[in-house]
Amino acid sequence: MPTLKVAVSIDAELLREVDRWVSAGEFPNRSQAVRAALARLREERARRHSLLSELARLEPAEERALAEEWLQGEASWPEY
């Protein structure tokens, strides 16, 4: 996929951190560091969206019944 140039303004401390990553050899340059950060953000959002979609399909009453069934086999709390 072709890449395009964009100008981005960021906090000075954040830029120093990006430069430390580059100096430490974690990324070859600032552009690669920013690209990697944006890709990770996109992946995290996609994962979170997927999780929320799965949670929306749960039936609360059914989940409660399963939890109560599981808890019935648990030992009782000890007396203190």
Phi, psi and omega in degrees: 000136180291150178255151179237151178271140173223152175259131182229134175261128178226162179301143182301319180295320178296320178296321177299321178294317176301316179297326176295320177300317180294315179298325181281355179085010179289331177220149181288335181197174181300318183301316180295322179295315180293319178300317180296320179295317179293322178297319179294320177299316179298317179297317180297318179295320178296319179296316180296318179298319179297317179297316179297323177297318179294317180296325180295337181276349182289146175259112184307316182295320180294318179295320179297318180297318178296318180295317180294322177298318180293319182291337180297333180275356181283151175287153180285160179292141179290150177280142178247000000 
